[in-house]
Amino acid sequence: MLKILYSYLDKKHHPFFLNNYLLEMPLDFQEKVLKYKNWQDTQASIIGRLLLGILLKTFDLNLSIKHLAYNVNGKPYFEKEQVFFNISHSDDIVICVVTDINEIGIDIEKLQDININDFKNFLTKFEWDYINVSQNAISDFISLWTQKEAILKASGHGLSIDLNSFEINNDKAEINSNIYSLKEILINHKYKCHFAIKDDISQNTEIQLIKWFT
């Protein structure tokens, strides 16, 4: 099973998040998020952990964010259970995915005007040529970017691997002989979102997408 929970940020609720939810979280996490310069990053981090906690309970596992460990690249994971997760946020949306299938990553980005030429070196020639012939280059570029970021997160390597060292083709990519499959998640027409999972996504895989109301 694969479950996705998302939420919008809300400035008027920020004091409540700080005074209630944050105080229930590990001290090192509290110290980390309180160093962020803007309330959006702080609240997004808090909500991300809340979404993770909610989803973990639906898998009937005796796990909480207090059991998190971290790999050498800083990716959080659970050591003793076959459960995988990832969190992403962009502008005012936070999204979390949890599954018991395989390693997973998710990325969301808000559509915005950018100079895609600044990102040419992050793409392979095949990907760059695809963007150049696109009828909506910015939208397709951001879509491609979320796919590549999701794969990096699923692989556990993060930014230790260059974005142009692997290629997206037919909703798949390969890193270090591992194949990752991609799927788009439709949440808001102003955003692009994809998740990547190691190996194939079965046609019978149940995917639940739920909005969490703050």
ABEGO torsion letter per residue (X at the ends): XBBBBBBBBBAAAAAAAAAAAAAABBAAAAAAAAABABAAAAAAAAAAAAAAAAAAAAAGBBBBAAABBBBAAGBBBBAABBBBBBBBBBEABBBBBBBAABBBBBBBBBBBBBBAAAAAAABBAAAAAAAAABABAAAAAAAAAAAAAAAAAAAGAEAABBAAABBBBGGBBBBGGBBBBBBBBBABAABBBBBBBBEBBBAABBBBBBBBBX
